[in-house]
Amino acid sequence: MTISSHTGVLAQRLRPVRRLRGALAAVVVCLSLGACAEQFQKGYILPIGALEQIPIGASQDQVLIVMGTPSTVATLSGEVFYYISQRAERPVAFMRQTVTDQRVIAIYFDKNRRVERLANYGLQDGKIFDFISRTTPTSGQEMSYLTPLFKLISFR
């Protein structure tokens, strides 16, 4: 056998190895992209234990010290501070984000600007749900304000 025939035989034997190496490289790239799941936090980030620091009857100033400036303020029967947040993730870069959690923390004040009640609204079974009182708000002025907030912060 000549050197050129040995080279040809060797090249034929290496073709499957080269294909396997290329396929393996593609698998590694796909797995590494899959491991790059990204998480996003938008809006207000609730400090751990913050709601426990706000007793019923606390002043509006105390709430501002603990919670900071609200995302928005409304006037229902008294003033209400809303702190809006959203968490989203995407499994691979350049894919669409999927919302994993939406929250609206509501702090209701009476006419004397004292905390009357706290609520931590989120979505449960597709409905707005208060995770503090464990209830679903009924229709009325409160729901007419909350519903657009959840539609405003949701994107899919």
C-alpha positions, 0 to 999 in steps of 0.5 A: 500500500502506498502512502496516499492509499493509507491517507484515503483509508484513514480519511474514510475512517475519520468521517464518522468521528468528525460527524459525531464531533459536530453533532456533539458540539451542537448538543453542547451548544443547545444544552448550554443555551438551555441552562441560561434561563433568565429571570426578571423582576420588574417593579417593586421588590418587597423587602422580607418581613416588610408587611409584618412591620406595618400594623393596623393603625400605623401612620402613612409616614410609617408605611413610607419609611418601611415600604418606600414610595408606592407605584401608584396611589388611588382614592377609594373610601380613603387613600390606597398605596399600591406597590406593583411587581412582576416576575418573569422568566425565559428558558433561553435567550431571545425567547419570549418572557413568560410571566411567573408571578404578578403582585399588587400590594395594597395598603388601605388608609382611613380618613385619618391616614392610618392603616385600615387594612393590608392586601397582597393581590396576585392571580390564583386560578386566573382570578385576582386573589388576596393572599393575606385575607385568602379571599377573592375581591368582589366587584365594586370600586376596588375591583374596577381599579385592580383589574386594569393594574393586572392587565397593565403589568401582564405581557405574554 
